[in-house]
Amino acid sequence: MDIPFPALTPEQRLHFDIYGYVIIHDVFSPTECTDLIDVLQDLKTDMLAGDVSDDKVRARGAEADAGNPNHIFMCAIEQAHPLISSYVSHPRLLGMASEVVGGEIRLVESNAHINSRLPNWKTYDPKKYGFHTGLDTPYGSHYRNGFFHSSFVKTLTTLTDLGPDDGGTLVIAGSHKIDLRNQEMVECAYKDPSLIHQMIAPAGSTLLFSEALVHAGGHIRSEKERVIIISGYGPSHLPNWSGGVYTDEFTESIPDNLKILFHGRKNWGRLAKERTALMQETDDRPFELGDWQKRKSLPKK
Ligand SMILES: O=C(O)CCC(=O)C(=O)O
């Protein structure tokens, strides 16, 4: 598929390497955000009505299972609606993810959170964030040409505006490079909150981060509902964490140029493609959410 390379500006790339994350504004237009919100709200309604089949939301999160209506987590949603398939195959997201993975990528995860202030937020220990990682720093990272690469990265897009009280994702900045127990870093961050950075950004912004970075959802203290959509990517030979089980109908509808994205590659080759210089010119072509079945292919050589 035709994806931008390098997709990050030099400043964005440096930010990612130093802190383990970078926030890119205006990846999605206001209309695209509203359209995605409508799709996710419908999915939430179906899920709460117990009316959602496994091919729409294959796994449900702990929050939803615990019956907490203030936090709905939906997982493995890439085949639930064509707009979600468009999100996970968005050329700019793939370009950013592939750049920091350092080569050909596939989808390993997709999910969405719709959450609002917890009923017990006043008594909730403000330090009790669910900090975690999805990758072990020394195992899942490598350096090439001086750049940090990660074999599990996420593009998390907020579809609603996030102010400081709106529960934006928290990260322990720079922890993606630190080979220590998470618990120790979390303890230090609680003592020195300047180590914690938060996603505060307008709707349509994307947080690109390495899963080796210690991170957590923030706490919502405002009246606003937060809606986010996330895709996780890894090298094309890694599996899809949720099993990657697709209906025959969905499998047949995957265009040839997206087969690797959804099914991966069944050999060890990772088709490395790594940035060679910080000041390399950015491929900043605009891309729309668009129709996932009409993605452009690279011209044949
Ligand atoms: O809710 C959030 O902002 C955090 C999401 C998260 O932890 C993840 O996708 O791994």
The ligand as an SDF file (V2000), in Angstrom:
LIG
                    3D

 10  9  0  0  0  0  0  0  0  0999 V2000
   -7.6530    4.8620   28.0340 O   0  0  0  0  0  0  0  0  0  0  0  0
   -6.5210    5.2470   27.7140 C   0  0  0  0  0  0  0  0  0  0  0  0
   -6.2840    6.4010   27.4250 O   0  0  0  0  0  0  0  0  0  0  0  0
   -5.3660    4.2820   27.7590 C   0  0  0  0  0  0  0  0  0  0  0  0
   -5.3990    3.2600   26.6700 C   0  0  0  0  0  0  0  0  0  0  0  0
   -4.4110    2.1870   26.9210 C   0  0  0  0  0  0  0  0  0  0  0  0
   -3.9230    2.0270   28.0110 O   0  0  0  0  0  0  0  0  0  0  0  0
   -3.9860    1.2830   25.8660 C   0  0  0  0  0  0  0  0  0  0  0  0
   -4.5250    1.3330   24.7490 O   0  0  0  0  0  0  0  0  0  0  0  0
   -3.0740    0.4700   26.1050 O   0  0  0  0  0  0  0  0  0  0  0  0
  1  2  2  0
  2  3  1  0
  2  4  1  0
  4  5  1  0
  5  6  1  0
  6  7  2  0
  6  8  1  0
  8  9  2  0
  8 10  1  0
M  END
$$$$
